[in-house]
Every structure is written in C-alpha cells, then in structure tokens.
C-alpha cells in the first residue's frame, strides 16, 4: 500500500498522519516521523502533539488509531469508537480499522477471543488498578485494624472507598 499523508485536524501545517499509522511533524519545514508510545496499561499506541507556542502546556496525548480513522475513514453513522479488525493494537493501517459502537467493539473482542471478561481475573483485567499482593494487604489491614475506615484504606492505595468495600465483601477479587 502506498503511504498517503493527511493533516491532523486542529493541527493544520504542524502535524500529519499516514494511512499506515505513522505521525509526522513539520517543525523544521520538512516531514519528521515521530516516535509513538505504547501504553503499558492498555497496549494502544499514543502520540503527544501540540502547538509549538508554549508547547509543554499545549501538548496532548492522542490515540494513533483514532487519528488515522478520523483522517481516512468515513463515519457517516457517527460511531464513537475505532476497532482493530485483527485485534492487533500495533496495526494502525486503515485496512485494519473500522468505526464501531461500544457494543460492537465488545462483541468483536469476545467473538475473536481478545477479551473474555468472565474468565480474566485480578491484575490481568485490563482495567485493574491493584495487584494480588495489594489486595491481600488490604484484607490484612482490615482484619488487623477493623476500625479503620474504607476511605482511609483507599487513600493508602490510591483507589476509591467503593473499591475497598468491594474487595472486603468479595464482590471483586473473589478468587484472591
């Protein structure tokens, strides 16, 4: 596939995205390919871009697959999410992307085996904020000092008090 470049909305003359998922800057008047970052949390490729004036203040993180879809893929039904057809989050080519609803995205993930929210437990869950060791510590802290409030325990681990409630009542982390 021949690589085609289009301007990124809101950054005309500053940044472009290609149909194969690369992002470029024009700081020096020539196209410079930027390095994208892979988020260890969710695996999607992200890029920090912004206006050159006060660049640090104006920088914002964008999902590369979303930039590609916005530039190259029509969305007549105004669907809010972009799906990777092959499930490979590193493949941001337009051939691998499609607009979809949240429901369609979840159905695709289950159908292709990318996500089975019923069998994935604990810290392997994509949205887990705690690990097994922390959950065990939370339960131990509560057992040793039962007068300690949920919000106080939550503050120790950087989560909300409802998370602590759910752990202590085995609504979440049932297997641990």
N, C-alpha and C positions, 0 to 999 in steps of 0.2 A: 504494500500500500504506500502510495506517495504521501509524504508528510505535508500537511496543509496547516497553515497558521492563521489564527483569528485573534483579534483584540479581545481582551477580557473586559467585560462591562465594568464601568466605573474607573477603569484604568487605561483609557484610550491613550495611545502613544507611549505608554510606560511598560505594559506587560502584554504578552500574548500566550495563548495555549494552543497546542497542536492536536490534531486528530488521533495521535498515537499516545497522548497523555504526557507530553513534556511541556514545561512552562519556561518562558524566556523573558528577560528584562532588556530594556533599551537604555540603560544608564549612560553608556558611553557612545550612544548613537548606533551601535551595532548589536545584533542579537546575541545575548549571552544566556546559555542554558543554565537554569537554576537547579540547585540540588533540592530534592524533595525529602521530607522527613516521614518516616514510617512511625506512626504512633504505636507504642508497645501495648497500649491498652486495647485498642480496637482493630489495629492492623491496617487501617486506611492510610493512604499517602496524603500528607498535608504540605502546604507551602505557605510561608509567611511573606506577604507582599504588602506594599503600602505606597503612599505618595512620598516623594523624595524630601519635601519640606517637612521638618520635624518627623523624620522617618521613624524614629523609635516610637513616638506617640501614635502615629497613624498606621502602624503595621497591624495586620490582621491575618489570622490563620484561615486558610480555605482548604476544603477537600478537593483534591485534584480531579477525581472522577466527576464531581459536581461541576467544576469549571469546564471540563470537556463537554459534558452533557448540555450545559447552558449555551455553549458556543456553537455546537454542531448538531444537536439532536432536537428536532421539533417536539413540542409538548402541547399539542392542541387541546388535550383534556386537562391541562394544568395539574398534572400529577406531582406530588410533593417530593418523592424520593427517587434515587437513582440506584438501579440494581446492576450488579456484576453478573452477567448471564452464566459465566463459567465458575463463579464463586471465588475466583482469584482476585483479591483486592489489589494486587500489584499490576493487573492487566487493565489499564485505563484507556484502552483503544475504543474508538466509537463503535467498532464491531461487537464489543463485549458489554456495552452499556445500553440501558433502556430506562425510560421513565416508568414509575410504578407507584401504586399506593402503598401505604404501610402494610396493609393486609396482604397485598400481592407479594411484597418483599418477604414477609414472614412465611407465606405459603411456599414460595420458591426455596427459601432456606431449609424448611422442613422436608420438602419433596426431594431436594438434592442432597440431604444429609448434612448440610452445613451447620444447622442448628437444630438440636432436639432439646428444647428447654426442659423437658421432663426427665431426661437422663443425665444432663450435665449438672453437677453439684459443686457447691463450695467455691473455692477460688478460681476454678476453671470456668465458672459462669462468666460471660462476657462483661457483666456489669458489677462483678464482685468488688467490694471496697475493702474487705478484710480477708485474711488468710486463716487457715486452720488453727495455727498457733494463737493468733489474736482472739479467736472465738473461744478457745479453751481458756485463755487468760480471763476473758470477760466472765465466763461462767465461774471460774475460780474466785475472782474478785467478789462476785455477787454472793458466793457461798461463804466466803470468809467474813465479808462485811455486808450483811443483808440490809443494813440501814442506809447504805449508800444509794442515792437516787439514780435513776436511769440516766438522767441528763448529765450527772457528774461522771458516770462511766463513759457516756457518749463523748463527752469533751476530751477524755483521755485518749480516745481512739479516732477522733475526728469524724464521727458519724452522728446521726440524729438519734434522739432518745427512742424513737419508734423502732429503729434497727436493733437497739439493745433489748427492748421489750420482746421483739420477735425472736431474737436469739435465745433469751432466757426462757421463753414459753415454747420453744422448739417449733415455732411457725416457720422459721428459716434455719438453715444449718441443722436440719433434723438428723442427718447422717453423722454429725460430729459429736 
